[in-house]
Amino acid sequence: MTTRTPISRRAFTRTALLGALAAAGLGSGTQHASALGLPGGADWLGAVDPQASLARLTLPGTHDTCSLYGGALTQTQTLALSDQLTAGVRFLDIRCRAIDGVLAIHHGPVFQKTFFGDVLNQCRAFLAAHPGETLLMRVKQEYSTVSDAEFGALFADYSRRWPGLFWTDDRIPRLGEVRGRVVLLADNAGLPGLRWGGPRTDIEDDYDIGTIFELNSRKWPEVSAHLTAARAATDPQRLFLTFTSSSGWGLWPRQAADAITPKLRGYLGGLDRTTRPVLGTVPTDFVTADLARSLYALNFGL
């Protein structure tokens, strides 16, 4: 005769919780996910399947990540880098001016009161505190004209001084390969890494939008079409990046963001989240924690 060991209420509850996590695609080792809620912004990638390709996730990002200074024509963000990371932003758009043997962070001619080393220190500290996370970083030469070779040599010096921080293969990794690291998207021929504008990236970045009429008639249709194309894609080696940001003679960054963000929220609101639609990487201006959350929540069907 077979005897059954009675299961306690506590054990039953734990089993049910783990089952719910598994059904949601979350590992039993996840510390920050809840069967009934959403992981916090600082740790959400830690709750995602390590086998997932970075191309088949929805990643909140920022355009001109460090552009906090310069007035209405130049400023594109209000959250500092550390606050963006805590909010859930995982794509960084880093613009570097080569000057006097270092890389200074610029938006056009405006120095953003920080250097590339400061950016790397913040990324390293964040990843050390949140080892389940990864960051994608576009590095672009801005407001300087040194050769690609010289720019690449400057970057290589930083890479040596921050050993192990960058992942520089020219392919799109699975999440588990790059947890705790920065995936380099190389927007300069002197850099290693995944080639910006190469065959593995599909980029919408029509940024020169002069008026609200152009935003409505051109920019938003391009953004929404590109998001829809990302949803239809299946290739784990093709990274969709859709910039919602724009600026022009009669429509400055904050005005453009104020006009397009409600449209983006409307698009997100129209999705069937239970299907976990993949929008790819979505860099925005003037990101908020709420906007970042509404994007990364798609990865959990929420």
Secondary structure, DSSP 8 states (H G I E B T S, - for coil): --------HHHHHHHHHHHHHHHTT--TT-SS--TTS---TTTGGGGS-TT-BGGGS-EEEESSTT---S-TTT---SS-HHHHHHHT--EEEEEEEEETTEEEEEETTEEEEEEHHHHHHHHHHHHHH-TT--EEEEEEE-S----HHHHHHHHHHHHHHSTT-EE--SS--BHHHHTTSEEEEEESTTS-SEETTSTTEEEE---B--SHHHIIIIIHHHHHHHHHHHHH---TT-EEEE----BBTTB-HHHHHHHHHHHHHHHHHTS-GGG-----EEEESS--HHHHHHHHGGGGT-
